[in-house]
């Protein structure tokens, strides 16, 4: 009797100590995004046709919540072929949305998108459906010979986009000003929305204006709110029918715009300016006529490597970038360096050094991180 009791008690204790399986999801947290990994992952399904319902486009990824590969435009038709079983919670316009990552068929491959931004029917409402996503880089050379005038924007759509603040005559019937959707850009910034609008002016002028908006305010704006979403704008193409003919064309690449403004008079005048859209949506003009004290009488080119001698003064690390400070013909010179001060680079004041250097882009810290340019020293060695 006692032996049987001991055996039963031992069995109970042994079973209670065994590790039991659980169906509770494993939860990982990263950057306030909650991801749940369920057991039945990567379930193949019969292809489901869906449409992108995110106005700013929908990013597709290498794997659920993984590396971003690109963006699908609003109203894109896609085929869902796989349910990953992986759910995430994301923040969208101050709201938290939980949904599954689903696999879609794209370019003979399977990529993943967030299912919450897909719908079963095409979205026929919303002005954004009129703006196709433009692949960069490209040149906007819109003129009277190649312009496309379709899907004219209504008065309500003009107000929604605040275009009357850029072109007040759009709301005046007697002025014959009209606006047409051209394209939208992916600035790789979910806080911003960027579109291009083609504006015709009384039949003898046309221009394309790039307009940047704050995305969250834009989704809530209906033309009567004090929280206006428009941040900045820039004319990127222009053509006219006139004797003093002028034209604007622009090369657009990522967040940079190289604008060429040509006035065909006698003699013709052509101005080139560089603009940058910073992370807050402001379009800043950037100086591209490079001159410095190393080669004061020469027009310098971006990314070209030059070789010169300078007189070393000191290293200065009191700024966002590390600077090598020197003299050239008794004038001050500063170049950004990016090396450890080893024996090779342990220069003394007044050492004559031979440098290889170039002009390259930098970002000035502060609101929006403005694009600018500076001299970079690539390598240096002591001569005397």
N, C-alpha and C positions, 0 to 999 in steps of 0.2 A: 504493500500500500504506500509506504513512504517512498520506495524507489519509483513507483509510477508518478507520484506527485512531483518529485524532483525532475523527472524527465519532461513532464508537461510544462513546468515552470521554466525550464531551460529553453524549450522550444519557443515559448512566448517571448522570452527576453531576446533570443537570437533573431526572431522575425521582426521585432520592434526596432532592432539596430540596423536592419538592412536598409540600404538607400533606395527609396521608392522613386519611380518615374513620375514626372509631372507634366501636365499639358500647359502649364503657365508659360507665356511667351518670355523670351529673353529680351531685355530692354537695354539698348545702348543710347547714351546721350552724347551729343556733340553739337556745340554752338547752339544750344537751346532747341535743337531739332530732336524729336523723340522718334526712334525707329524700333519697330517690333519685328522680330524674326519668328515667323510661324513655322510649324513643322512641315506642312504640305507646300513646299516652295516649288517654283518653276513648273507649274501645271500648264501643260499645253491645252489650248482651247481652240474651238472652231473660230476662224477669223471673224472678228466683229468690226464693222465699219463705224468709225467715230470721227468727230471733227474737233479741232482745237478751238476752245472757247475763251482762251486768255487773250485779251486785247493786245497785250504787248508781245505776244508770241509765247511758245512753250519750248523750253530747253529739253533736248534729249541727251541721254547719258550712256556711257559705256556699260554701266551696271546700275542697279538700284542705288540711288543717292551717291553715284560715283562721278567720275570725271565727265565734265560737260563736253560734248562733241559738236553741238550746234544748236540752232533754234528753228522751230517750225512756225511759220506765219499763222496769224489768226485765220480761222476757218479752213486750215489745211485738212484734207481728207486722209485718214490713216487707217491701218488695219491692226487691231489688237490681236496678237497671236499667243500671248503667254501671260499668266498671272503669277507673279513672283512670290506672293505670300508675304511680302515685306511691306510694312506700313510705316509711314512717317507722319509727323505732325509739323507743319510749317506755318510761318506767320505771313499773312497776305493782307496788306492794308489794315493792320492792327487786329485782324481776326485770325484765329488759329484753325487750320483746316487739317483734318486727318484723312489720309487716303492711301491706296495701295500703289506701288510701282508696277506698271504693266509693261510687257515687252511688245514692241511694234515692229513691223517689217519695214525696213528702210534701206534702199540701195543694196539689196541682196544680203542684208545683215539684220540682226536683232538688236535693237537699242531700247532704252527704257525711258518712260515718261511718267509724270505724276497724274494719276487717273482723275483726280478732282477737276482738272482743267480740260477734260474731254466731255463731249456731249454726243448724244445719238443723232441729233439733227443739226444741219448747218445753221449758223446764226445769221439770219438775214437782216437783223437790226444792228445799229451801231455804226458810227461814221468810220471806225477803224477798219471795217471790212473793205473799205474802198482804197486802202493804202497797202499795196503789196510790199513785202520785205525785199529790200535791195541787197544783193550780195556785194561786198566790198573786197578789194578796191575797185573804183570805177570813176569815169569822168562824166560829170553832168555838163553837157554842152547843148542843152535845150535851146532851140531857136525856131524861127518861123517855118523852116523847112522840115523839121522833125518832130514838132510838138504834137502831143496827143491830147485832144480835148474830149473827155468823156466823164461821166458821173459827176457832173457839175454839182458843187456844194450848195445846199439850200441855205436860206437865211439863218435857220435854226442851227445848222451845222457850222456855219461861219461864226456864230456867237458862241457855240460850244467850244470852238477852237480859238476863240478870242482874236480872230483874224481882223476884225474891224478895228482893233487897236493898232494894228500894223498898217492897215489900208482902210481908213474911214470911208472911202468912196465905194467900198463893196456894198454898203447899205443904202447907197443913193442910186435910184433907178436911172436918173438922167446922166450918170457918169459912165455907164457901160463898163464897169469893172466886174470881172467874174473870177471865181476861184475853182480850181480843179485838183483832185488828189493826184499826187505824183508817186511817192514811195515813202517807206519808213525805214529807219536805220536801227540796227541792233548795237547799242552803245555798251553792251556787256554790263549794264547797270540797271537793276530792277527798280531803282527809284526814279528813273528818267524814261520819258517817251519822246522820241524824235521823229518828226515827219517832214516831208517836203511838199509844198503846195505850189502849184503853177498858177500864177495870177496874170490875167490879160487886162491890159489897160487901153480901153477905147479903140481897140483894134490895131494900134500901131506900136505897142510896147508889150513885151512879155517878160516875166522873170520868175525864177524858182526861188522860193524862200525856204530855208531850213529853220524849223521852229522846235525848240526844246521845252518840254513841260515837266512839271513834277507829277509823277504818275499817280500818287495817292489822291492829290487834290483834283486831278483831271477826271478821275472816275466818279467824283462826287459833284463836279461842276456842271451847272446847267445855264450859265450866263447871268446869274443874278446873285452870286455869292461874293463875299468880300475876300474869300480865300482863293485868289486867282492862281491858276496853275502855270501860266506862261512864264518862263524864266528868261529866255533870250532867243534871238533870231539872227539870221545872216543870209543875205542874198548870195546864192551860189551860181546862178546863171542869169543872163540878161541878153535880150536882143531887141532891136528897134528898127523901124522903117523911117530913116531920116538921112539928111545929107551928111551930117557929122556923125557917121555910123559908129556905134560902140557896142562892145560885146563882152560878156563875162562868162568864163568857163571855170570849172573847179574840179580838181582831183580830190576825191574823198576816200580816206583810208582810215579805218577804225575811228578814232576821235580827232583826227587831224584833217584839215581842209586846206589845200593849196589853191588859192584863188588867183586867177589871171584876169586882170582888167585891161582890156585893149580899147584904145580910142584911135580910130583910123582917120586921123587928120593928116596934115602935111607939116612936119613929119609925123608919122604915127608914134603913139606913146603906149608902152606896155608896162604895167606895174604888176608885180607878183607879191602876194602877201600870204603868210601862213597863219592859220587860226587853229586853236585847240579848244575842244569842249572838255571842261574839267568835270570832276565827279559830282559837282553840285549843279551842273547844267549850264554854267556860264561859258560863253564863247569868247576867248581871249585872243587878241592879235599878238603874234610872236614876231620879234625882229629876226630877219633872215639876211640882213646885210652885215656880214661879219667882218669886223676889223678889230685889231688889238695892238698892243705895244710891242709884240714880238715881230710882227710884220706890218707896220703901220701903213705902208703904201700899197698894200696888196689886198684885193678882194679875196676873202678866204671862202673855201667850200666846205660844206658839211661832210664829215666822215673822212675827209682826205688827210692822210698822214704826212706831217711836215717834220723836218729835222733842222734844229737850230741849236745855238749855244747861248746860255744865259748865266748870270752870276747868282749863285744860290745865296739866299738870305736866311730863311728859317722854314720850319714846318709849323702850320697853324691848324689846330684841331678844335677850335672854339666855335665852329659852325656845324650845320647839318652835314656838310661835306668836309673832307680833309684837304687842306690846301698846301701846296708847295709855293712859297713866296720867293720871288727873285727880282733881279734887275736886268733890263736890257736897254743899253744906251742910256743908262741912268734913269730909266722910267720903270715904274712898278709893274710887275707881272705876277699873276696868280693862276695856278693850274691845279685842278683836282687830281689827287693821286690816290691809288688804291693798292698800296703795298705795305708790308711790315718793314720797319726801319731796321734792316739788318746791316751787316758790315758794308754790303754793296751800296746801300742807299744812305749810309750814315755820313751825310755831307756836312762840312763845316762852313760857317759864314764866309762869304766871298770866294768859295770854291767856284771855278769855272766848270760848268757841266754841259754835256751834250745831251739833248733830249729829243725823243720822238714824241709827237703830240698831235692831237686832232681836236676838232670841235664836235661835240655830241650833245644830245638832249639831256636835260636834268628836270627835276620837278621841284619847284620852290614850295617848301612846306607852308601850311596854312590852310585856310578855307579853300577846298577844291583842288589843292596841289596844282598850281599853274605850271604849264610847260614853258621851259626856257632853254637856253643853250649856254654852254661854257666850254672852256679849254680843258682837255684831259691830257695829262702826261702819261704816255704808255710805258716808256722806259727812260732811264737816265744813267749816265756814267760820268765819273770825275775825269776831267782832262788835266787840270792843274789846281 
